[in-house]
Amino acid sequence: MTKATTTSQINAAIDIGYSSVKIVSGAASGKPKSIILPSGAGPLTLLPRSFGGTNSDYPTVQIGGESWAAGIDPTKLDGWSRELHADYPSTDQYMALYLAALLVTGADTIDRLVTGLPVSQAQDNGRVDTLRAALTGTHQITPQRKITVKQVDVIPQPVGAWLDYVTNQASDAELAVLSSRVLVIDPGFFSTDWTVIEGGDMRGAYSGTSTIAMSATLEEANRLIAIDHGGSVGRDRLDRTLRDGGSSISVYGQVIEIADYIAKAATTTARQALAEMRQNLRLDTAPYDAILLTGGGAKVYADAVKHIYPHAKILTAKDTVCANARGFWSYAQ
């Protein structure tokens, strides 16, 4: 690649999660911009009439010739149901969020785009090839806007967090540790992923996915709130509150703090997910030099991880929600 081509190359990293979409994009030679969108996506007909009548503050894209709102708070969509299953990347919701992510980059052409899949899916070559084919090429975003993506790479999501920590956060002492044996744990909304990285290489046999994740923790917290206060606030309201940085929610006009409920729920759900992880890792008897926590549930899972690995050095990514996307950007470079 020539110097001129390198200078003008536009890269993008897109992490399409079940709770939010993280986008890092820009010229390969410059400082990228970062954007986070909520993960709601659906036909404009699902918007409440009064909301739909205002100027939209969300991307609008075309899916099957129909206008969709994408990157919108899920609670704004009437009758919307979150796609919580392994085939999420094949759904219209996922594609709508992908098109919205492309739109907010502001680019007409993206030379290289990197995204990720849960570990168990990223090791399925057929699934990876299918997703790469769907994301590559020229996309009709709106009736008057097309965006071309020339190259797509799909990597395991926790690898992005490791790359981000190594590239953007690690001290010299931590770099030595991270180049040895590291267990990366990534609790997201739908899945908790883990992988062992040794000498900079992912050990596929010691990597896996559990579907016990933040969605299960929020559902349990919602159940506990209903027991104490006689009313359910709903998993998605709890998710929105946490995503917006809030700490309280109202039930029948009474404001309650949610931290204790989430912490209590996590004592059950986090340990269940980590029990699955330990079962997967039972043949990996060598010690870990560090454990890297990332993902939206990193803080919630921290106590359970410390309980299981009391002598391990625990590292936590800065801005855990965007760590994978920042690592994808580093990979694109």
C-alpha positions in Angstrom: 0.0 0.0 0.0 1.4 3.4 -0.9 1.7 6.2 1.5 -1.0 8.2 -0.3 -3.4 5.3 -0.1 -2.7 4.8 3.6 -3.3 8.5 4.3 -6.7 8.6 2.6 -7.9 5.2 3.8 -11.2 5.3 5.8 -11.6 2.6 8.5 -14.5 1.7 10.7 -15.0 -0.5 13.7 -18.6 -1.5 14.6 -19.6 -3.5 17.6 -23.3 -4.3 17.2 -24.5 -5.5 20.7 -27.9 -6.4 22.0 -27.9 -3.2 24.2 -26.0 -0.7 22.2 -24.0 -0.2 19.0 -20.5 1.2 19.3 -18.9 2.9 16.2 -15.3 4.1 15.9 -14.4 5.5 12.5 -12.3 7.9 10.5 -9.2 8.3 8.4 -6.7 5.6 9.2 -4.0 8.2 9.7 -6.0 10.4 12.0 -7.9 10.4 15.3 -11.2 8.5 15.0 -14.5 9.6 16.3 -16.6 7.4 18.6 -20.4 7.1 18.7 -22.7 5.0 20.8 -26.3 4.3 19.6 -29.0 2.4 21.5 -29.8 -1.0 20.0 -33.5 -0.4 19.2 -34.5 -0.7 15.5 -37.9 -1.2 13.9 -40.3 0.2 11.3 -41.3 3.8 11.7 -44.9 2.6 12.2 -43.9 1.3 15.6 -43.1 4.8 16.8 -45.8 6.5 19.0 -47.7 9.0 16.9 -46.6 12.1 18.9 -42.9 11.0 18.8 -43.0 10.1 15.1 -44.4 13.6 14.4 -41.3 15.4 15.7 -38.0 15.9 13.9 -36.1 12.6 14.2 -33.0 12.5 16.3 -32.2 8.9 15.2 -30.9 7.4 11.9 -33.6 6.3 9.4 -32.6 3.5 7.0 -34.3 1.3 4.4 -35.0 -2.4 5.1 -36.8 -4.2 2.4 -38.1 -0.9 1.0 -39.6 0.1 4.3 -38.3 3.0 6.5 -36.9 2.0 9.8 -35.8 3.9 12.9 -32.4 2.5 14.0 -30.2 3.3 16.9 -33.2 4.4 19.0 -34.1 3.7 22.6 -36.0 0.4 22.4 -38.6 1.6 24.8 -39.7 4.2 22.2 -40.9 1.4 19.8 -44.4 0.0 20.4 -44.6 -3.7 20.3 -40.8 -4.0 19.8 -39.2 -7.3 20.9 -35.5 -7.6 21.5 -33.8 -10.3 19.3 -32.1 -12.3 22.0 -30.8 -15.4 20.1 -27.7 -16.6 18.4 -29.0 -15.8 14.9 -29.2 -12.1 15.7 -26.7 -11.1 13.0 -29.1 -12.5 10.3 -32.1 -10.4 11.4 -33.5 -7.2 10.0 -32.9 -5.5 13.3 -29.2 -6.2 13.1 -28.9 -5.1 9.5 -30.9 -1.9 10.3 -28.4 -1.1 13.1 -25.5 -1.9 10.8 -26.8 0.5 8.1 -27.4 3.2 10.8 -23.8 2.7 12.0 -22.5 3.2 8.4 -24.7 6.3 8.1 -23.3 8.0 11.2 -19.7 7.5 10.1 -20.4 10.2 7.5 -18.3 8.3 4.9 -19.3 7.3 1.4 -16.7 4.6 1.1 -15.2 2.5 4.0 -12.0 0.8 2.9 -11.8 -1.6 5.9 -14.4 -2.4 8.5 -13.9 -4.6 11.5 -16.7 -6.1 13.6 -17.0 -9.0 16.0 -19.0 -12.0 17.1 -19.3 -13.9 20.3 -16.5 -16.4 20.7 -18.5 -19.5 19.9 -19.8 -17.9 16.7 -16.5 -16.4 15.6 -15.0 -19.9 15.6 -17.7 -21.1 13.1 -16.2 -20.4 9.7 -19.5 -20.7 7.9 -21.2 -18.1 10.2 -18.3 -15.7 9.8 -18.3 -16.0 6.0 -22.0 -15.4 5.9 -21.8 -12.3 8.0 -18.8 -11.0 6.0 -20.7 -11.4 2.8 -23.7 -9.6 4.1 -21.7 -6.6 5.4 -19.4 -6.2 2.4 -20.4 -4.2 -0.8 -22.6 -1.3 -1.6 -25.6 -0.7 0.7 -28.6 1.4 -0.1 -29.0 3.2 3.2 -31.7 5.6 2.2 -33.4 6.3 -1.1 -30.7 8.9 -1.8 -27.7 7.5 0.0 -25.4 4.6 -0.8 -22.3 3.6 1.2 -19.7 1.1 -0.1 -17.7 -1.2 2.3 -14.7 -2.7 0.5 -13.4 -5.1 3.1 -14.8 -6.7 6.3 -13.0 -8.6 9.0 -14.8 -10.5 11.7 -12.9 -11.3 14.9 -13.9 -12.7 18.4 -15.3 -9.9 20.5 -13.0 -10.3 23.6 -10.0 -10.1 21.3 -11.0 -6.5 20.6 -10.9 -5.7 24.3 -7.4 -7.2 24.6 -6.1 -5.2 21.6 -7.6 -2.1 23.1 -5.9 -2.6 26.4 -2.6 -3.4 24.9 -2.8 -0.5 22.4 -4.4 2.3 24.5 -4.2 1.6 28.2 -1.4 -0.8 29.4 1.6 0.4 31.3 5.0 -1.0 30.4 4.7 -3.5 33.3 1.2 -4.5 32.2 2.4 -5.0 28.6 4.7 -7.7 29.8 1.9 -9.4 31.6 -0.5 -9.1 28.7 1.9 -10.7 26.3 2.0 -13.8 28.5 -1.2 -15.7 29.5 -4.4 -13.6 29.9 -8.0 -14.7 30.5 -10.4 -12.1 29.0 -13.9 -12.1 30.3 -16.5 -10.1 28.4 -20.0 -10.1 30.0 -22.4 -8.4 27.4 -26.2 -8.1 27.3 -26.9 -11.5 25.6 -23.7 -13.5 26.2 -20.7 -13.8 28.5 -17.7 -14.5 26.4 -14.2 -15.6 27.5 -11.0 -16.4 25.8 -7.4 -17.2 26.8 -4.8 -15.2 24.9 -1.2 -16.6 25.2 1.7 -14.8 23.6 -0.7 -12.7 21.6 -2.6 -15.7 20.2 -6.1 -16.8 21.1 -6.4 -20.3 22.4 -9.6 -21.5 20.7 -9.9 -24.6 22.9 -10.1 -22.4 26.0 -12.6 -20.0 24.6 -16.4 -20.0 24.8 -19.7 -18.4 25.4 -22.5 -18.5 28.0 -25.9 -17.1 27.4 -26.2 -16.2 31.1 -25.3 -12.5 30.8 -26.5 -9.0 31.7 -30.0 -9.7 30.3 -30.3 -12.5 32.9 -29.0 -10.3 35.6 -31.5 -7.5 34.8 -34.3 -10.0 34.6 -33.4 -11.3 38.1 -33.1 -7.7 39.4 -36.5 -6.9 38.0 -38.0 -9.9 39.8 -36.4 -8.8 43.1 -37.8 -5.3 42.6 -41.3 -6.6 41.9 -41.1 -8.7 45.1 -40.2 -5.7 47.3 -42.3 -3.0 45.6 -45.2 -4.8 44.1 -44.5 -3.8 40.6 -42.2 -4.7 37.7 -40.2 -2.0 36.0 -39.0 -4.3 33.1 -35.7 -5.5 31.9 -35.4 -2.9 29.2 -36.1 0.1 31.5 -33.4 -1.1 33.8 -31.1 -1.5 30.8 -31.9 2.1 29.6 -31.3 3.5 33.1 -27.8 1.9 33.3 -27.0 2.9 29.7 -27.9 6.5 30.6 -25.7 6.4 33.7 -28.7 6.5 36.1 -28.9 4.9 39.5 -32.6 5.0 40.3 -36.0 4.1 38.9 -39.6 4.7 39.9 -42.2 2.1 40.8 -45.7 3.5 41.4 -44.3 6.9 42.0 -41.7 5.7 44.5 -38.0 6.3 43.5 -35.8 3.3 44.3 -32.1 2.8 44.0 -31.3 -0.1 41.7 -27.6 -0.8 42.6 -28.3 -3.2 45.4 -30.9 -5.1 43.4 -28.4 -5.6 40.5 -25.6 -6.6 42.8 -27.8 -9.1 44.5 -29.0 -10.5 41.2 -25.4 -10.7 40.0 -24.4 -12.9 42.9 -26.5 -15.6 41.2 -26.3 -15.0 37.5 -22.6 -14.0 37.3 -21.5 -17.0 39.2 -23.7 -19.2 37.0 -22.0 -17.8 33.9 -18.6 -18.1 35.4 -19.3 -21.7 36.4 -19.9 -22.5 32.7 -16.6 -20.7 31.9 -14.7 -22.8 34.5 -16.2 -26.0 33.2 -14.9 -25.0 29.7 -11.5 -24.2 31.1 -11.2 -27.3 33.3 -8.3 -28.7 31.2 -6.4 -25.4 31.1 -4.4 -26.0 34.3 -1.7 -23.3 33.7 -2.1 -20.2 35.8 -3.2 -16.9 34.3 -0.9 -13.9 34.6 -3.9 -11.5 34.5 -7.6 -11.5 34.0 -9.0 -8.7 31.8 -12.6 -7.7 32.4 -14.5 -5.8 29.7 -18.0 -5.4 28.4 -21.1 -3.7 29.8 -21.3 -6.1 32.7 -17.6 -5.8 33.8 -18.3 -3.9 37.0 -21.2 -6.2 37.9 -19.2 -9.3 37.4 -16.0 -8.0 39.1 -16.8 -9.3 42.6 -17.7 -12.8 41.3 -14.5 -12.9 39.3 -12.4 -11.9 42.4 -14.2 -14.6 44.4 -13.2 -17.3 41.9 -9.7 -16.0 41.2 -8.6 -14.3 44.5 -4.9 -14.3 43.7 -5.1 -13.1 40.1 -4.2 -9.7 38.9 -7.5 -8.2 37.7 -7.4 -5.6 34.9 -10.4 -3.6 33.8 -10.7 -1.8 30.5 -11.4 1.9 30.6 -14.9 2.6 29.2 -15.7 -1.1 29.1 -18.7 -0.6 26.9 -16.5 0.7 24.0 -13.4 -1.4 24.6 -14.2 -4.0 21.9 -14.9 -1.4 19.3 -11.7 0.5 20.0 -9.8 -2.8 19.7 -11.5 -3.5 16.4 -10.2 -0.1 15.3 -6.7 -1.0 16.3 -7.0 -4.2 14.4 -8.1 -2.3 11.3 -5.0 -0.2 11.4 
